[in-house]
């Protein structure tokens, strides 16, 4: 009886495999057609243009949002998860864009950091990720044109802002071209077999802070060492007996480490927001964010900050974040970094910013860019 069922199932499986092969052929043909069309778009923009001139983050954001809408409409028929659909379309766009040469993207290295993961999430794996030693170097390489874009951390949902990135915008002419939101999963890893063999733990200060409670509960007597990056901590864990590292899964693969404890971050929603920096401003995508750098000047007049923000409220423009930093011009003088919803080409935003600009002693639009897609 069992053998008859097995014989009956075999032709059915072979039939399904044949249909899958047919779908694969059609998919392949369509992907090649998309690549040809993408190349024609590049040719139509002129033979003298560089690859970076063909990249349009607002267009990519629109393509991904349309993919999500189609996925929602077909969910009842067994659609893939939204994250997988976005990843697939991102990689297709990445491969199509890199037909001649890949985009060069600077990030805070070394290899195996969360910043590198953010690069691939936003640009796909056909981009060339350039590991750089500091956030300053990421800015410098993009400013000099050695990298097309850079990816830098700006804030963590648990530990707050990355002040070094904010401070670089005070002196850099670069613009914000996009953002990436990355769910941060911290893992304890090393060459040892158990937690009992861990003598010291290395990681970036932000990662150590994000895992503070777990460390106090499980390894209260172990030496804690701050490192310049999680990847550098993973390198030490590879080379030093008794040293473990806190880092992402990619670092364990790059440095050949065993994950001793997974997902040890104190908050399950721990996420980091990264900014994509470049040398120009892009158009509207329909769901955008604008970042400003403003100052009220060195004044003690009451209501100075209120006067700056009032035009946003009157034009119904939502402020999503405000952060103050020393201006580096004189003591006790501060500037404000402001995130708001919308693009500078949106009429309500344009009206609000025109009024805000007239009231500010310092006013710069750091970028209008697509909001992160997932």
RONUTOR-749093 format. One line per field, with one value per residue (C-alpha): x, y, z; chain; residue number from 1. Coordinates in steps of 0.1 Angstrom, whole numbers, always signed. Example, Ala and Ser with C-alpha at 12.3 -4.5 7.8 and 13.67 -1.06 7.14 Angstrom:
X c(+123|+137)
Y c(-45|-11)
Z c(+78|+71)
mol c(A|A)
seq c(1|2)
% end
This chain:
X c(+0|+27|+47|+17|+12|+49|+47|+16|+32|+64|+47|+29|+62|+79|+50|+54|+91|+85|+62|+88|+114|+90|+84|+122|+127|+101|+115|+150|+138|+119|+149|+171|+145|+145|+183|+182|+157|+178|+208|+188|+178|+215|+224|+196|+212|+244|+276|+295|+275|+289|+270|+263|+244|+220|+211|+177|+168|+134|+126|+139|+117|+87|+95|+98|+65|+47|+61|+48|+13|+12|+23|-5|-30|-18|-13|-42|-26|+6|+27|+62|+68|+72|+108|+117|+99|+117|+151|+145|+135|+164|+189|+174|+177|+212|+223|+207|+224|+258|+259|+289|+304|+291|+283|+311|+297|+318|+309|+323|+344|+360|+342|+314|+299|+262|+271|+281|+248|+230|+249|+237|+201|+199|+221|+220|+249|+260|+273|+309|+312|+343|+353|+367|+382|+362|+330|+352|+369|+335|+326|+360|+359|+324|+334|+365|+345|+364|+331|+297|+278|+284|+264|+268|+248|+227|+207|+198|+164|+179|+210|+200|+220|+254|+269|+300|+278|+258|+289|+303|+273|+284|+314|+306|+289|+274|+237|+215|+202|+184|+179|+181|+165|+182|+169|+200|+204|+234|+252|+279|+305|+340|+362|+353|+326|+306|+301|+322|+353|+347|+373|+367|+341|+349|+325|+316|+304|+269|+266|+278|+252|+224|+233|+239|+212|+220|+257|+249|+226|+247|+284|+286|+323|+337|+360|+343|+364|+352|+364|+363|+339|+321|+342|+374|+360|+353|+389|+402|+378|+393|+429|+428|+421|+393|+380|+345|+328|+293|+285|+261|+258|+278|+308|+306|+307|+336|+358|+349|+333|+307|+276|+275|+243|+220|+198|+212|+201|+180|+151|+135|+128|+165|+171|+196|+189|+216|+219|+230|+252|+260|+269|+234|+197|+171|+135|+103|+93|+59|+69|+99|+117|+137|+165|+175|+204|+192|+202|+184|+218|+234|+203|+186|+153|+124|+106|+134|+131|+93|+96|+116|+92|+59|+58|+59|+28|+9|+15|+7|+42|+50|+83|+96|+129|+149|+184|+207|+245|+272|+278|+316|+316|+316|+308|+272|+261|+239|+225|+195|+191|+154|+137|+103|+79|+77|+100|+112|+92|+60|+39|+33|+69|+81|+59|+70|+106|+105|+91|+115|+145|+137|+138|+169|+205|+217|+197|+207|+187|+208|+186|+152|+151|+128|+118|+131|+111|+109)
Y c(+0|+24|+16|+24|+58|+65|+56|+79|+108|+106|+118|+146|+159|+156|+176|+203|+205|+208|+238|+254|+250|+268|+296|+299|+303|+330|+348|+347|+361|+389|+398|+400|+422|+445|+446|+457|+484|+497|+499|+519|+543|+548|+553|+578|+600|+604|+584|+609|+602|+581|+553|+575|+599|+571|+561|+574|+566|+581|+558|+527|+536|+538|+504|+488|+503|+491|+456|+458|+468|+439|+416|+428|+422|+386|+376|+352|+331|+324|+355|+358|+379|+417|+416|+389|+407|+439|+420|+403|+435|+453|+427|+428|+466|+464|+439|+459|+491|+474|+461|+483|+488|+487|+517|+523|+527|+537|+525|+523|+491|+468|+440|+424|+456|+464|+494|+469|+451|+484|+490|+457|+462|+496|+491|+453|+429|+441|+473|+475|+481|+500|+494|+526|+531|+561|+581|+610|+589|+579|+616|+624|+596|+607|+643|+635|+614|+582|+567|+574|+573|+566|+549|+562|+555|+583|+570|+538|+532|+523|+545|+576|+597|+591|+625|+621|+617|+648|+669|+660|+677|+710|+711|+688|+699|+664|+658|+631|+609|+582|+563|+526|+512|+480|+456|+451|+415|+413|+379|+368|+349|+334|+303|+288|+261|+276|+308|+294|+299|+336|+358|+391|+406|+431|+452|+488|+509|+512|+474|+470|+495|+477|+444|+458|+439|+406|+409|+418|+388|+361|+373|+398|+392|+391|+420|+444|+461|+488|+485|+508|+485|+452|+437|+446|+429|+398|+398|+399|+370|+350|+357|+358|+329|+336|+367|+368|+395|+410|+415|+407|+373|+385|+390|+354|+342|+365|+357|+320|+323|+302|+320|+313|+332|+348|+379|+392|+428|+441|+453|+431|+462|+474|+491|+515|+542|+549|+578|+575|+605|+618|+649|+659|+663|+640|+645|+635|+598|+605|+594|+615|+630|+663|+670|+706|+722|+754|+778|+807|+824|+834|+848|+845|+860|+839|+818|+818|+780|+783|+810|+786|+757|+777|+777|+739|+737|+764|+745|+711|+697|+670|+673|+638|+645|+674|+672|+699|+700|+725|+747|+746|+783|+796|+782|+777|+782|+754|+742|+720|+690|+687|+658|+665|+646|+656|+668|+704|+703|+696|+728|+728|+720|+748|+774|+764|+764|+797|+812|+793|+804|+840|+835|+814|+827|+795|+775|+745|+717|+686|+665|+655|+618|+587|+573|+538|+510|+483)
Z c(+0|+10|-21|-44|-27|-32|-69|-72|-55|-77|-110|-91|-76|-110|-125|-99|-105|-142|-136|-113|-140|-165|-140|-135|-173|-175|-144|-159|-192|-174|-152|-183|-200|-169|-170|-207|-200|-170|-193|-219|-191|-184|-221|-225|-197|-217|-223|-202|-170|-142|-125|-95|-118|-128|-92|-81|-45|-48|-78|-59|-29|-52|-68|-33|-21|-52|-45|-10|-22|-47|-19|+4|-24|-30|+6|+7|-21|-1|-8|+6|+37|+31|+42|+16|-12|-5|-3|-37|-55|-39|-52|-87|-88|-74|-101|-129|-117|-115|-151|-160|-125|-90|-68|-42|-7|+22|+57|+92|+91|+94|+76|+96|+112|+114|+91|+64|+69|+64|+32|+17|+30|+12|-19|-24|-26|-61|-45|-35|+2|+12|+49|+64|+98|+111|+105|+96|+69|+55|+50|+35|+10|-3|-3|-24|-48|-40|-28|-44|-12|+25|+52|+88|+120|+133|+163|+182|+197|+230|+234|+214|+190|+175|+182|+161|+130|+139|+145|+111|+94|+110|+87|+58|+25|+20|+18|+33|+4|+23|+55|+66|+97|+108|+136|+158|+171|+194|+199|+223|+203|+207|+202|+235|+240|+270|+289|+318|+296|+289|+307|+290|+266|+239|+219|+208|+237|+221|+219|+254|+266|+247|+265|+299|+318|+301|+310|+346|+349|+332|+333|+362|+370|+335|+324|+299|+272|+249|+213|+183|+165|+169|+141|+158|+189|+169|+155|+191|+200|+172|+182|+220|+243|+268|+248|+236|+215|+212|+175|+147|+131|+101|+123|+135|+99|+88|+118|+123|+158|+176|+188|+225|+232|+206|+208|+241|+236|+265|+242|+216|+194|+194|+161|+146|+120|+94|+70|+34|+26|-9|-29|-42|-34|-50|-59|-41|-36|-21|+15|+24|+54|+56|+80|+89|+107|+123|+151|+170|+174|+207|+223|+257|+243|+256|+230|+205|+198|+197|+170|+149|+152|+150|+111|+111|+133|+114|+81|+97|+91|+116|+135|+142|+160|+174|+188|+201|+198|+206|+176|+179|+173|+209|+243|+253|+217|+202|+169|+164|+141|+131|+113|+98|+75|+39|+11|+5|-28|-9|-7|+31|+38|+14|+31|+65|+57|+40|+72|+95|+74|+79|+117|+120|+123|+108|+83|+62|+45|+51|+29|+17|+11|+10|+44|+51|+34|+62)
mol c(A|A|A|A|A|A|A|A|A|A|A|A|A|A|A|A|A|A|A|A|A|A|A|A|A|A|A|A|A|A|A|A|A|A|A|A|A|A|A|A|A|A|A|A|A|A|A|A|A|A|A|A|A|A|A|A|A|A|A|A|A|A|A|A|A|A|A|A|A|A|A|A|A|A|A|A|A|A|A|A|A|A|A|A|A|A|A|A|A|A|A|A|A|A|A|A|A|A|A|A|A|A|A|A|A|A|A|A|A|A|A|A|A|A|A|A|A|A|A|A|A|A|A|A|A|A|A|A|A|A|A|A|A|A|A|A|A|A|A|A|A|A|A|A|A|A|A|A|A|A|A|A|A|A|A|A|A|A|A|A|A|A|A|A|A|A|A|A|A|A|A|A|A|A|A|A|A|A|A|A|A|A|A|A|A|A|A|A|A|A|A|A|A|A|A|A|A|A|A|A|A|A|A|A|A|A|A|A|A|A|A|A|A|A|A|A|A|A|A|A|A|A|A|A|A|A|A|A|A|A|A|A|A|A|A|A|A|A|A|A|A|A|A|A|A|A|A|A|A|A|A|A|A|A|A|A|A|A|A|A|A|A|A|A|A|A|A|A|A|A|A|A|A|A|A|A|A|A|A|A|A|A|A|A|A|A|A|A|A|A|A|A|A|A|A|A|A|A|A|A|A|A|A|A|A|A|A|A|A|A|A|A|A|A|A|A|A|A|A|A|A|A|A|A|A|A|A|A|A|A|A|A|A|A|A|A|A|A|A|A|A|A|A|A|A|A|A|A|A|A|A|A|A|A|A|A|A|A|A|A|A|A|A|A|A|A|A|A|A|A|A|A|A|A)
seq c(1|2|3|4|5|6|7|8|9|10|11|12|13|14|15|16|17|18|19|20|21|22|23|24|25|26|27|28|29|30|31|32|33|34|35|36|37|38|39|40|41|42|43|44|45|46|47|48|49|50|51|52|53|54|55|56|57|58|59|60|61|62|63|64|65|66|67|68|69|70|71|72|73|74|75|76|77|78|79|80|81|82|83|84|85|86|87|88|89|90|91|92|93|94|95|96|97|98|99|100|101|102|103|104|105|106|107|108|109|110|111|112|113|114|115|116|117|118|119|120|121|122|123|124|125|126|127|128|129|130|131|132|133|134|135|136|137|138|139|140|141|142|143|144|145|146|147|148|149|150|151|152|153|154|155|156|157|158|159|160|161|162|163|164|165|166|167|168|169|170|171|172|173|174|175|176|177|178|179|180|181|182|183|184|185|186|187|188|189|190|191|192|193|194|195|196|197|198|199|200|201|202|203|204|205|206|207|208|209|210|211|212|213|214|215|216|217|218|219|220|221|222|223|224|225|226|227|228|229|230|231|232|233|234|235|236|237|238|239|240|241|242|243|244|245|246|247|248|249|250|251|252|253|254|255|256|257|258|259|260|261|262|263|264|265|266|267|268|269|270|271|272|273|274|275|276|277|278|279|280|281|282|283|284|285|286|287|288|289|290|291|292|293|294|295|296|297|298|299|300|301|302|303|304|305|306|307|308|309|310|311|312|313|314|315|316|317|318|319|320|321|322|323|324|325|326|327|328|329|330|331|332|333|334|335|336|337|338|339|340|341|342|343|344|345|346|347|348|349|350|351|352|353|354|355|356|357|358|359|360|361|362|363|364|365|366|367|368|369|370|371|372|373|374)
% end
